[in-house]
Amino acid sequence: MFLYQPRFQFELYCHELFPLLAESICPADSVQEVSQPVPLLTLEERALADFVGRKAERRSDTAPRIDGFVGRDVELNSLRMADAAVLAITGFGGQGKSTLAAKFMDEFGENVLKDWRDCREEGNTAQTAIALFLELMSAGRISFEEVIKCDHKTLIDLVIEYSNVKPAILVLDNIDTYVDMDLERPTGIIGDLCDRLLEVKTQITLILTCRPRL
């Protein structure tokens, strides 16, 4: 049988119980003054506590799974043989452009920094993608918040500055909205980044995927 207990009775019981519980655990006559503060955490616990409040790592977007990848040897060989800082994979939707880019990125060694950014997702603009890439490439020395509102030139200059720290591959997936279809070239900050990467020697490989021809 269910017995309903009014809420005010529960609160009354708590007010009565907790003082009694505190008195039984630590009687008033047992409290002693100490001249030195007693450490509440061990060294191991303090090391774990240091993680609390740290800024969470901003992870890359999720690349397509490639565990069942087969074929596309011709396209993969073209990407492997290409001697260019900027590579574009274009074609109709559903042909596997993103999966091909993910497969090619996976072939890079462990010493290569890999970053995948989907520019199709709402709110994930190209400016955001490149600012996050810079934060990752600089190992956090430059934060996303510091550069997200920078002009294109300043942001790209910083990318170029850190490009010689270690080899990196950046995939900007689904950049359709950043393509001038008449000129067949990327626009905005993606276009500016492509121009700089083709002008100067860096350790960055940029891969673009989109439906329009580039």
C-alpha positions in Angstrom: 0.0 0.0 0.0 1.3 3.4 -1.0 1.4 5.9 1.9 1.5 9.5 0.9 3.8 11.7 2.9 3.2 15.5 2.7 6.3 17.3 1.6 6.6 19.5 4.7 7.0 16.4 6.8 9.9 15.2 4.6 11.6 18.6 5.0 11.1 18.4 8.7 12.7 15.0 8.9 15.7 16.3 7.0 16.2 19.2 9.3 16.1 16.9 12.3 18.2 14.1 10.8 21.2 16.1 9.4 22.2 17.8 12.7 22.0 14.5 14.5 24.1 12.8 11.8 26.7 15.6 11.9 26.9 15.3 15.7 27.4 11.5 15.5 30.1 11.8 12.9 32.0 14.7 14.5 30.9 15.5 18.1 31.3 19.1 19.1 33.7 18.3 21.9 36.1 16.5 19.4 36.7 19.5 17.2 40.3 20.8 17.6 42.1 23.8 16.1 45.0 23.0 13.8 47.8 25.3 13.0 48.5 23.9 9.6 45.8 23.3 6.9 45.1 19.6 6.3 45.4 18.7 2.6 42.1 17.4 1.4 43.4 15.8 -1.8 46.3 13.4 -2.4 48.8 14.3 -5.1 47.1 11.8 -7.5 43.7 13.3 -6.8 45.1 16.9 -7.2 46.5 15.9 -10.6 43.1 14.6 -11.7 41.4 17.7 -10.3 43.6 19.9 -12.5 41.6 18.8 -15.5 38.5 20.3 -14.1 37.7 23.6 -15.7 40.2 23.2 -18.6 39.0 24.2 -22.0 37.6 21.1 -23.8 39.5 20.1 -26.9 37.8 21.1 -30.1 37.8 18.0 -32.2 37.7 17.8 -35.9 34.4 17.0 -37.7 33.8 13.3 -38.4 35.2 12.1 -41.7 33.3 9.3 -43.6 34.1 5.7 -42.6 36.5 4.0 -44.9 36.7 0.5 -43.4 34.7 -0.9 -46.4 36.5 1.2 -49.0 37.3 -0.6 -52.3 38.3 0.4 -55.8 39.0 4.0 -56.9 42.6 3.1 -57.6 42.8 5.5 -60.5 41.6 8.5 -58.5 43.8 7.6 -55.5 46.9 7.3 -57.7 46.1 10.7 -59.2 45.9 12.2 -55.7 49.2 10.4 -54.7 51.0 11.6 -57.8 49.8 15.2 -57.7 52.5 17.7 -56.8 50.3 20.5 -55.5 49.5 22.1 -52.2 45.8 22.3 -53.2 43.7 19.4 -54.5 40.1 19.4 -55.5 37.7 16.5 -55.8 34.6 17.5 -57.7 31.6 15.7 -59.2 27.9 15.0 -58.8 26.6 14.2 -55.4 26.7 10.6 -54.2 29.8 9.6 -56.1 31.9 9.3 -53.0 34.0 12.5 -53.1 34.2 12.7 -49.3 35.0 9.1 -48.9 37.8 9.3 -51.4 39.2 12.3 -49.6 39.0 10.5 -46.3 40.8 7.5 -47.7 43.6 9.7 -49.1 43.9 11.5 -45.8 44.1 8.2 -43.9 47.2 7.3 -46.0 49.3 10.1 -44.4 51.5 9.0 -41.6 51.1 9.5 -37.9 53.5 12.4 -37.9 51.1 14.4 -40.1 48.4 16.6 -38.4 45.0 15.7 -39.9 42.0 18.0 -39.7 38.6 17.4 -41.3 36.0 20.3 -41.5 32.6 20.0 -43.1 31.7 23.4 -44.5 28.1 22.3 -45.2 27.0 22.1 -41.6 25.0 25.1 -40.3 27.1 27.5 -38.4 30.4 25.9 -39.5 31.6 28.6 -41.9 34.9 28.5 -43.7 36.2 31.2 -41.4 35.4 29.0 -38.4 36.9 25.9 -40.0 40.3 27.7 -40.7 40.4 29.3 -37.3 39.9 25.9 -35.7 42.6 24.4 -37.9 45.0 27.2 -36.8 44.3 26.5 -33.2 45.0 22.8 -33.7 48.1 23.4 -35.8 49.5 25.9 -33.2 48.9 23.3 -30.4 46.7 25.8 -28.7 49.2 28.7 -28.6 46.7 30.6 -30.7 43.1 30.1 -29.6 40.0 30.1 -31.8 38.6 33.0 -29.8 41.6 35.2 -30.6 41.4 34.8 -34.4 37.8 34.1 -35.3 37.1 37.8 -35.9 40.4 38.5 -37.7 40.3 39.6 -41.3 41.1 37.0 -44.0 44.7 38.1 -44.6 45.6 38.1 -40.9 44.2 34.6 -40.3 45.8 33.2 -43.4 49.2 34.8 -42.5 49.0 33.0 -39.2 48.3 29.7 -40.9 51.3 30.2 -43.2 53.4 31.2 -40.2 52.7 27.9 -38.4 52.7 25.8 -41.5 56.3 24.8 -41.1 55.9 23.4 -37.5 54.8 20.0 -38.8 53.2 18.5 -41.9 49.4 18.9 -42.0 46.5 18.0 -44.2 43.3 19.9 -44.1 40.1 18.7 -45.8 37.4 21.3 -46.4 34.4 19.1 -47.3 31.3 20.3 -49.2 32.5 23.9 -50.0 29.8 24.2 -52.7 28.5 27.6 -51.3 32.1 29.0 -51.5 32.5 28.3 -55.3 32.1 30.9 -58.1 30.7 28.6 -60.8 31.4 31.1 -63.6 35.1 31.5 -62.7 35.3 27.8 -61.5 37.3 28.8 -58.4 36.8 29.1 -54.6 35.7 32.4 -53.2 36.1 34.2 -49.9 38.7 33.0 -47.4 38.9 29.6 -49.0 40.0 31.2 -52.3 42.5 33.5 -50.5 43.9 30.4 -48.6 44.3 28.5 -51.9 46.1 31.5 -53.5 48.6 31.7 -50.7 49.2 28.0 -50.5 50.0 28.0 -54.2 52.3 30.9 -53.9 54.5 29.9 -51.0 56.0 26.6 -49.9 54.4 25.1 -46.9 53.9 21.7 -45.3 50.1 22.0 -45.7 48.1 19.9 -48.1 44.6 21.3 -48.7 41.9 19.1 -50.1 38.6 20.6 -51.3 35.4 18.6 -52.1 32.4 20.1 -53.9 30.0 19.5 -56.7 30.9 22.5 -58.9 33.9 22.1 -61.1 37.1 23.8 -59.9 
